[in-house]
Amino acid sequence: MTEPSPIWLAPPDQLKLGQREVHIWRTSLDQSTETVARLRGLLASDERSKADRFRFEKDRRHYTVARGVLRELLSRYLAEPPEGFHFTYSGYGKPSLDSTNLKFNLAHSGQVAVYAFTLIGEVGIDVEFIRPEFTGDEIARRFFSNTEVNSLNEVTQETRHLAFFNCWSRKEAVIKAKGLGLSLGLDQFDVTLAPGEPAAVLRTLWDEAEAERWSLRTIDVGEEYAAAIAIESHDWEASYFQYEVGNQ
């Protein structure tokens, strides 16, 4: 059964997360010079330094917008100034805040950034701009499990690119939720990938029982993208919001 496409809503004035709720946000990284400058002013010095290390101006702007919007969204949930948050990072770079039980994650690719916020527990989200030149057999064999490679070979040529990035985004969402980065080999667990097939973790090699605890869902952010969210719970509901950055 195909997962229903989300309806991206304008957010309410007052944001409140239920105990079994996940808020998923989408925003555009294509912002005016004035907006980028405003968002840069919200960043901590380490974030500005990281932005400045990107070789291309587009990448510097996109990182700045993605992190600035994260701070603005956190400000709406926690009623604190966006420039005042001090992130701590896991050994693999996942940001968090020690002062709250609010869990969050973000990802960006192409012109789109996505965010997830929840009180349930650790969450991972990923989005990938679909680039057909990266969907070859060699890359699939290098990073995917044998089961996934076989599944990829069974889809039609017309849907191969989407299937490849379905797999990639779902696996990235899981390892981000676990906070282990690429230290957890992408070939150490299996996910579904065929277009129209519900997202799911099928098997985890390190623990036979763990796959059943994970919930994976695809996120429709646009026809040129594949995106997914992962959380170690099946008892949750999602709300989808479109964030219009602007010069606030």
C-alpha positions as CSV (number, residue, x, y, z in Angstrom):
1,M,0.0,0.0,0.0
2,T,1.4,3.4,-1.0
3,E,2.0,5.8,1.8
4,P,-0.3,8.9,1.6
5,S,1.4,12.2,0.6
6,P,1.5,14.7,3.4
7,I,-0.3,18.0,3.4
8,W,2.1,20.8,4.2
9,L,0.3,23.3,6.4
10,A,1.0,26.8,7.6
11,P,2.0,26.4,11.3
12,P,-0.2,27.5,14.1
13,D,0.7,30.6,16.1
14,Q,1.3,28.4,19.2
15,L,3.3,25.3,18.7
16,K,2.6,22.4,21.1
17,L,3.9,18.9,20.8
18,G,1.9,16.0,22.1
19,Q,3.7,13.1,23.8
20,R,3.2,10.8,20.8
21,E,3.6,13.4,18.1
22,V,6.3,14.3,15.6
23,H,6.4,17.7,13.8
24,I,8.0,17.6,10.4
25,W,9.0,20.8,8.7
26,R,10.0,21.8,5.2
27,T,11.6,25.0,4.0
28,S,13.4,26.4,1.0
29,L,17.1,27.1,1.1
30,D,16.9,29.6,-1.7
31,Q,16.7,32.9,0.3
32,S,17.6,36.5,-0.4
33,T,20.9,38.0,0.6
34,E,19.2,40.0,3.3
35,T,17.6,36.9,4.8
36,V,20.9,34.9,4.7
37,A,22.6,37.7,6.5
38,R,19.9,37.9,9.2
39,L,20.1,34.1,9.8
40,R,23.9,34.2,9.9
41,G,23.5,36.6,12.8
42,L,21.7,33.9,14.8
43,L,24.5,31.4,14.5
44,A,27.2,30.6,17.0
45,S,30.8,31.2,16.1
46,D,31.5,27.5,15.4
47,E,28.5,27.4,13.0
48,R,29.7,30.6,11.2
49,S,33.2,29.1,10.9
50,K,31.8,25.9,9.4
51,A,29.8,27.9,6.9
52,D,32.8,29.8,5.9
53,R,34.8,26.6,5.2
54,F,32.5,25.6,2.4
55,R,34.2,26.1,-1.0
56,F,31.2,27.4,-2.9
57,E,29.0,30.4,-2.0
58,K,25.8,28.4,-2.6
59,D,26.9,25.8,0.0
60,R,27.7,28.5,2.5
61,R,24.3,30.1,2.0
62,H,22.4,26.8,2.2
63,Y,24.2,25.8,5.4
64,T,23.5,29.2,7.0
65,V,19.8,29.0,6.1
66,A,19.4,25.5,7.3
67,R,21.0,26.2,10.7
68,G,19.4,29.6,11.1
69,V,16.0,28.1,10.5
70,L,16.7,25.3,13.0
71,R,17.3,28.0,15.6
72,E,14.2,29.9,14.7
73,L,12.1,26.7,15.0
74,L,13.6,25.8,18.3
75,S,12.9,29.3,19.5
76,R,9.2,28.8,18.7
77,Y,9.1,25.5,20.6
78,L,11.1,26.6,23.7
79,A,10.3,30.3,23.9
80,E,13.9,31.3,24.0
81,P,16.0,33.6,21.8
82,P,17.2,31.8,18.7
83,E,20.7,33.1,19.0
84,G,21.0,31.8,22.6
85,F,21.0,28.0,22.0
86,H,24.3,26.2,22.7
87,F,24.3,22.9,21.0
88,T,26.2,19.8,22.2
89,Y,27.2,17.2,19.6
90,S,27.5,13.5,19.6
91,G,30.8,12.0,18.5
92,Y,29.3,11.8,15.0
93,G,28.0,15.4,14.8
94,K,24.4,15.1,15.8
95,P,23.3,18.3,17.5
96,S,21.2,18.3,20.7
97,L,20.3,20.6,23.6
98,D,21.0,19.5,27.2
99,S,18.4,21.8,28.7
100,T,15.3,20.1,27.2
101,N,13.8,16.7,26.4
102,L,12.8,18.0,23.0
103,K,14.6,15.9,20.4
104,F,15.2,17.1,16.9
105,N,17.1,16.5,13.7
106,L,17.6,18.2,10.4
107,A,18.9,17.5,6.9
108,H,19.2,19.5,3.6
109,S,19.9,18.7,0.0
110,G,19.4,20.6,-3.2
111,Q,17.1,23.5,-2.4
112,V,15.2,21.9,0.5
113,A,15.8,21.5,4.2
114,V,13.7,19.3,6.5
115,Y,13.4,19.1,10.2
116,A,11.8,16.8,12.8
117,F,10.9,17.6,16.4
118,T,9.5,15.2,19.0
119,L,9.3,14.3,22.7
120,I,9.2,10.6,22.0
121,G,12.9,10.0,21.7
122,E,15.8,10.2,19.3
123,V,14.7,10.9,15.7
124,G,16.5,10.9,12.4
125,I,15.5,12.6,9.2
126,D,17.1,12.8,5.8
127,V,16.5,14.3,2.4
128,E,18.3,13.6,-0.8
129,F,18.2,15.4,-4.1
130,I,17.9,12.7,-6.8
131,R,21.0,12.6,-8.9
132,P,20.8,9.8,-11.5
133,E,24.6,9.8,-12.0
134,F,25.1,8.4,-8.5
135,T,22.7,5.4,-8.8
136,G,25.0,3.0,-10.6
137,D,25.6,-0.7,-9.6
138,E,29.1,-0.1,-8.2
139,I,27.9,2.5,-5.7
140,A,24.9,0.3,-4.7
141,R,27.2,-2.7,-4.1
142,R,29.6,-0.6,-2.1
143,F,27.0,0.8,0.3
144,F,23.9,-1.3,0.3
145,S,23.2,-4.8,1.7
146,N,23.0,-7.8,-0.7
147,T,19.2,-7.8,-0.1
148,E,18.9,-4.2,-1.1
149,V,21.0,-4.6,-4.2
150,N,18.8,-7.5,-5.3
151,S,15.7,-5.4,-4.6
152,L,17.2,-2.5,-6.6
153,N,17.8,-4.8,-9.5
154,E,14.2,-5.9,-9.5
155,V,12.7,-2.4,-10.0
156,T,12.1,-1.0,-13.5
157,Q,14.7,1.2,-15.1
158,E,12.3,4.1,-15.0
159,T,12.1,3.9,-11.2
160,R,15.6,2.9,-10.4
161,H,16.9,6.4,-9.5
162,L,14.0,6.9,-7.0
163,A,14.5,3.4,-5.5
164,F,18.2,4.1,-5.0
165,F,17.6,7.3,-3.2
166,N,14.7,5.9,-1.2
167,C,17.2,3.3,0.1
168,W,19.8,5.9,0.8
169,S,17.6,8.4,2.6
170,R,15.9,5.7,4.7
171,K,19.3,4.3,5.8
172,E,20.6,7.7,6.6
173,A,17.5,8.5,8.7
174,V,18.1,5.3,10.8
175,I,21.8,5.9,11.5
176,K,21.0,9.6,12.3
177,A,18.3,8.5,14.8
178,K,20.8,6.1,16.4
179,G,23.4,8.9,16.5
180,L,26.2,6.7,15.1
181,G,26.9,8.3,11.8
182,L,28.6,6.2,9.2
183,S,30.4,4.2,11.9
184,L,27.3,2.0,11.5
185,G,27.8,0.4,8.1
186,L,25.0,1.0,5.7
187,D,25.2,-2.7,4.7
188,Q,24.5,-3.8,8.3
189,F,20.7,-3.4,8.0
190,D,18.1,-3.8,5.3
191,V,15.3,-1.3,4.4
192,T,12.6,-1.4,1.7
193,L,13.2,0.8,-1.3
194,A,10.8,0.1,-4.2
195,P,8.7,3.1,-5.1
196,G,5.2,2.8,-3.7
197,E,6.3,0.2,-1.1
198,P,5.9,1.4,2.5
199,A,9.2,2.3,4.2
200,A,10.4,-0.2,6.8
201,V,13.4,-1.6,8.5
202,L,13.5,-5.2,7.5
203,R,16.5,-6.6,9.4
204,T,19.4,-5.4,11.6
205,L,22.4,-7.7,11.7
206,W,23.6,-6.6,15.2
207,D,20.2,-7.5,16.9
208,E,17.6,-9.7,15.3
209,A,14.8,-8.1,17.4
210,E,15.7,-4.4,16.7
211,A,14.2,-4.1,13.3
212,E,10.7,-4.6,14.7
213,R,11.1,-1.6,17.0
214,W,11.8,0.9,14.2
215,S,9.3,3.0,12.4
216,L,10.3,4.4,9.0
217,R,8.2,6.7,6.9
218,T,8.8,8.4,3.6
219,I,8.3,12.2,3.3
220,D,7.1,13.7,0.0
221,V,9.0,17.0,-0.2
222,G,8.9,17.2,-4.0
223,E,9.3,15.0,-7.1
224,E,13.1,15.6,-7.3
225,Y,13.7,14.4,-3.8
226,A,13.6,11.3,-1.6
227,A,13.2,11.8,2.1
228,A,12.5,9.7,5.2
229,I,12.1,9.9,9.0
230,A,13.1,7.2,11.5
231,I,12.1,6.8,15.1
232,E,12.2,3.8,17.5
233,S,8.5,3.7,18.1
234,H,5.4,2.8,16.1
235,D,2.9,4.8,18.3
236,W,3.2,8.3,16.8
237,E,1.5,10.7,14.6
238,A,3.0,13.3,12.3
239,S,2.1,16.9,11.5
240,Y,3.6,18.5,8.4
241,F,4.4,22.3,8.3
242,Q,5.8,24.5,5.6
243,Y,8.2,27.2,7.0
244,E,8.3,30.5,5.2
245,V,11.6,32.1,6.3
246,G,11.3,35.7,5.1
247,N,12.8,38.7,6.9
248,Q,11.2,38.1,10.3
